[in-house]
Amino acid sequence: MAEIYHQPLLELVFQAATVHRSGFFDAQEVQQSTLLSIKTGGCGENCGYCSQSQSFKTAVKPTPMMKVDEVLDAARRAKEAGSTRFCMGTAWRGVGQKNSFQHILTMVKEVSAMGMETCCTLGLLNAEQAKELKNAGLTAYNHNLDTSPEHYPNIVSTRTYADRLETLANVREAGISVCCGGILGIAETEEDRIGLLHTLATLPEHPESVPINALVPIEGTPLGDRQIKMGKGVTWRDMLRSIATARIVMPQSMVRLSAGRMEFSQEAQAMMFLCGANSIFTGDKLLTTANPKFSEDAAMFEVLGLKGKKPFTGPTAHLRPEGLAEEDLAQPVGPAPMAPLMGESNGSGPREVAF
């Protein structure tokens, strides 16, 4: 793994681009996903990068969970704008015994009926809860490992790496596709980045989706304050090495260019697509952070000759709901401007998050 990661950069990019064109994917296709925070702030975890933790004083204030109709309206508008996957996130340690879990099951069922892939990130999940989400029609569950096992205790102390792996096992056992990746810029070393990729690549099965996030520092969070003080963040070269290595060692996984994308030029993003990134989040906001506008992504797709990816193709083809007609599936189009999703702000706001 280290030998792959530390190759001369252009040689690494060439190898990853070759793998990306080896037949598993159409290299011109990039999935457009929309991520909505349906319950923001007040999280009991103490992840050092997160503005939603109740352990830190940030500009993010706890809000009640969104109503089902509000979420479904946001999903419809995301579909109209060309998104083929709709992701719902909550600032929770885990589902636990929350009554609102039943509302989430309804959201999943209704969004799935719209012909979109559905994804949730709700924190820790037990086996029974995973089965309930599967029965509701959930396509994917996001649960990031964040970093290497060795560095993880430096990032969060309210849960363990083993807790994360147990949730991933519950998701896999339920028949839901796994979305699992990490974050660059959280005081890790290059060895930690390699360790994360090694852990992902040696799971019993590769995750169907591997998000690669770049920390967007939030004032008031320990890791955000550290990066702000240093005045140095994740570089495009850091992202390129991690994305390219992920593509080589997990050739059939979607590699998601996730949080922090605004920090990189269109040219840098083009290199990331070239070497294997084939999914982005579209829309003006990513949970609590700024994200490129739909119009900006539409222009980039046109310049680079990219096209949207249809839902339930590639790694998620076998998860297409029975009875869902072809004409009912969400149709990928070039990202187009749309109003902010419910609960979002047009202001710059705090910028943080990983998915």
N, C-alpha and C positions, 0 to 999 in steps of 0.2 A: 504493500500500500504506500509506504513512504517513498519507494523508488518511483512509483507512478507520479505521486504528488510533486516530487522535487525535480522532475525533468525540466529541461529548458522550456520556458513558457510556450513558445510557438510549437514545439514538438508535442507538448501536452495537448494543446488546442487541436493540432492536426489529428492526433490519435483519437481524441474525444469526438471530433467532427466525423471521423471515419466510422466510428462505432454508431454514432447517431444516424448515419445513413446506411446502416447495414441491413435494414429491412423491418425492424420493429416499429418504427415510426415514419411518418411523412415529415421530413425535416422542415417543411414550410409551414406545418401546422403548429399553432400555439393555442392552448386552451385558455379561454377567457373566463375567469371566475370572479364572483362578487362575494365579499366577506362583510357580514353585518354583525355588529355588537348588539345582541338582543338583551344583554344584562351587563351594564358597565359599572366598574368600580366596586370597592368594598370587599375585595378578595382576601381570604384569610391566609393565603400563601405569602412568602416573603421573597419571591424571586427578585434578585437585585437589579434587574433591568426594567421592571414593570411598573408603570405609573398607576395601575389599577389595584396595587396591593395596599391594604389598609395599614401596612407597616410604615409607609412613607407619606410625607406631605408633598403632594403634587397638585397640579391644577385640575386633575380628574376627580370629580365628585361622584359618589354612588348614586345610581338611578334605579328605579324599579324596572322589572323586566317588561319588555315591550309586549303589547297585546297581540294576540294571534293575527287579527285582521291587519294590523300595522305591518307585521312581518310579511304576510302574504302579499300585501300591496307592494312592498319593496321588492319581493321576489318577481312579481309580474313585470315591474319596470326594469329590473335587471335582465330578465329574459328578452324584453323588447329591445334592449340596448345591445344584445348579442352575447350575453353571458350564458354559458351552458352548464355551469356548476354554481350552486348557491350555498354558501357556508354561513353557519350561525354559531356565534361564540358567546360564552358567558364567563364572567369573572368569578368563577367558583373554584374552590379547592376540589370539589367533586360533586356528583349528583346527590349523593347521600339519600335522605328521605324527603327531599323537597317536593312539595305538591306541584310546583311549576313544571316538573318533569313531564307531567301529563300534557301540559300545553305544548311542550317541545315535541312530543310525539305527534300531536295534531299538526304542528307546523311541518314536520318532516313528511307526514303523509300527504298533506295538501301540496307542498312544493314538488314532491316527487310526481304527483299527478299532473303537474304542469309540463312534464317532459324534461325536467332538469335533473342533473346529478345533484344529490344532497350531501352535505357534509356538516358535521357538528364538532365543536371543540368545547367540552363541558368539564374538563378536569378528570379526576380519577373516576373509574367506571368499574362496577362489578360485573360478574358474568350474566346475571339476570337482567340488569339494565342494558347490557349490550344486546341481548336477545330481543328485548322490547324495541330497541331502536331498529334492529334488523327487520323485525316484523312490521314496523311502521314504514319501511322502505328506505332506510338510510343507506346511501352508497358508500360513504367513507367517514372515518373518524380520525380527527387530527389530535395527536398527542406527541409533542416533540420531546426528544431526549436532551436537546439544547447544546450539549457539549460532551466531552469524554467522561467516562465514569470517574476518573481521577480528579477532574476539575469540578465536577458537579457539586460537591459539598461546599465549594467556595461561592456558589451562585445562589443556592437555596438550602435552608435547613429544616423547612417544615414538611418535607417529603424526601424520599430516597430514590435513587436510581432504580432500585428493585421495585418500588411502587409504580414507576413509569412502565417498566417492562411487564409488570403484571397486568396493567390496563391494556397494553398492546396485545398481550396473549388473550385476554378476554374478548377483545375486538376481533382478533383473527379467528378465534374459536366460534364466534357467532356468525361468521361468514361475511363480515363487513370488511371492505378494503381499508388498508392501513395507510395513513398519511403521517409521516414521521421524519423530521429533519432536525435542524439546529440553527444556532445563531452565531455569527461572527462578530467580534468586537466586544466580548464579555470578559475581557482580561485573560483570554486563553492564549496558549502558545500554538505554534504550528503543529506541534506534537499532539495537542488536544484536538485540533481540527482533524488530523489524521486518525486519532483515536475514535472520534465520533463517526467518521465515515467507515472505519473498520467495524465498529459495533453495528451500524446499520446494515452493512454488507454481509455480516455473519449472523444476522437473525435467522431463525428457522426458515423464513421466507423473506425475500426482499420486500420492503414497503412498496405498494403500488405508486405511491407519491412521496417525493423527498423534497420538502421545502428548504431552501437555503436563504436565510435571513441575514441582513446586515443591521446591526444595532443602530437605531435612531435614538440618540441620547435624550433623555427627559430630565429636566432639572428637578431635583428632589429625590431621585433614585440613586442608590450608591454607584451603580455602574455608569449611569448617565452622567452623574457629577464627575466621576473619574475621567470619562472621555472628554467632557467639556473642558475640564481643567488641563488635560493633556493637549487639547487642540488638535487631536489626530484621531481620525476614525478609520473605518474599514475602506481599503482601496479597491479599485476595480480589479486589480491583479489578485487580491485576496479572494474575491468572489469568483474570478475566472478559474483559479486553481481548484477551488472546492467544487464548483459546478462541473468542470471537466473531469475531475477525478470521480465524482459521483456517477457521471455518465458512463465512464469506462467500467467501473466495478459493479454498477447496477444498470445494465444496458436496457432492461425492459421496464424500468421505473420512469414515471413522469418526474422530471426535475423542475421544481417550481422556483422561479425567480420572485421572491416574496418581499418582505419588508425591507425598506431602505432603497427601493429602486429609484426613487426621486433623486438620490445622491449621485447617480451615475449618468453620464452623457448617453445620448442615443448611440453614439459609436461604440461605447463600452458595452451597452446592452446588446448591440448587434453581435459583438464577439461572444457574449454569453449565449445567445440563441444559436450561433454557429456551432458552439462546442457542446450543445445538448440541452440547454434550458428550453422547455416547451410548454410552459404555463406561466401566466401572470395573473395578478389581481387587477381588475379594472374598476374604475369609479374614483371619486375624489377623496375617498377616505378608506383606511384600512384599520378597522376597529377604532382606535383613538389617534391614529396618525394620518398625516397627509399622504396622498397617493396621486400619481399623474392623472390628469383629466382624461375623460373618454376621448375628447377631440385630439389630444396629444398622442394618445395611443393609436388612434385611427390614422394619423399622419405617419407615425412610425411604421405601422403595418404596411402602408402604401409604399413608403420609401424602401423598406426591406423585402417587399414581396411576400409578406407573411399572410396567412389566412387562419381563421378560427377553426377550432377542432370540434367536431360534432360530439354530443354527449353519448355515453355508453359505447365508446369505441376504444380500441387499444386495451389497456389493463382493466377497464371497467365494463368491457363488452358483455361479460357473463352476468352482470348485475342489473341489466336492463329489466325493468318491471314487466311482468307478463301482461299481455293485453294492451300495452302501450303502442299505439299505431305510429308509423313513421311520420305521418303528418302532424302528430301531436308533440314530437320531440322539439326541444329548443333548437333554433337554427343559428349557427354562428354567423355573425356579420362583423364588419369592421366596427370597432367601438364608436359610438355616437354620443353626443352630449345628452345627459339626462339630469333631472332634478336630483338634489341630494337625497339619499335614503332617509327614511324616518329615523329621527333621533340624531341625525348628523348636523354638523355646523359647516357654514361656508368659510369660517375663519380658519386661521392657520392652526390654532389650538396646540395642545401638547402632541408631541410626535414620538411614538414608541410603538412597539408591539412586534410580535413574531407569530407567524402561523406556519 
